[in-house]
Amino acid sequence: MVANARGLSASKLTALVESQVQGRILWVFGEPVVNVLQLNLALDAQQSSLAG
């Protein structure tokens, strides 16, 4: 749904999401997470580069 709303292919969206994954603290503690703010900024930049 996000790919359709943003006008991106699913593979491009998947690559952007994977680029925003932040790993565990000291490679042991916690789980990998996605920084949603950074992902939204990357999506906005991607969308503006497609438009202009």
C-alpha positions in Angstrom: 0.0 0.0 0.0 2.9 2.4 0.8 4.5 1.7 -2.6 1.3 2.4 -4.4 0.7 5.6 -2.4 4.2 6.8 -3.1 4.3 5.7 -6.7 7.3 3.4 -6.1 7.9 -0.2 -7.0 7.8 -2.7 -4.2 11.5 -3.6 -4.7 12.5 0.1 -4.5 10.5 0.5 -1.3 12.0 -2.7 0.2 15.5 -1.4 -0.6 14.7 1.9 1.1 13.4 0.1 4.2 16.4 -2.1 4.4 18.7 0.9 4.1 17.1 2.4 7.2 17.4 -0.7 9.5 19.5 0.1 12.6 21.3 -2.8 14.1 21.5 -4.0 17.7 23.4 -2.1 20.4 26.9 -3.7 20.6 25.7 -6.4 18.2 24.0 -8.2 21.2 21.3 -6.1 22.9 17.9 -5.4 21.4 16.4 -6.1 18.0 17.1 -4.4 14.7 14.7 -1.5 14.2 13.7 0.9 11.4 14.0 4.6 12.0 10.6 5.7 10.6 11.6 9.4 10.5 14.6 8.6 8.4 12.6 6.3 6.2 9.9 9.0 5.6 12.6 11.5 4.7 14.2 9.0 2.3 10.8 8.4 0.7 10.1 12.1 0.4 13.5 12.6 -1.2 12.9 9.7 -3.6 9.5 11.0 -4.5 10.8 14.5 -5.2 13.6 13.2 -7.3 11.1 11.3 -9.4 8.9 14.4 -9.8 11.6 16.9 -10.7 
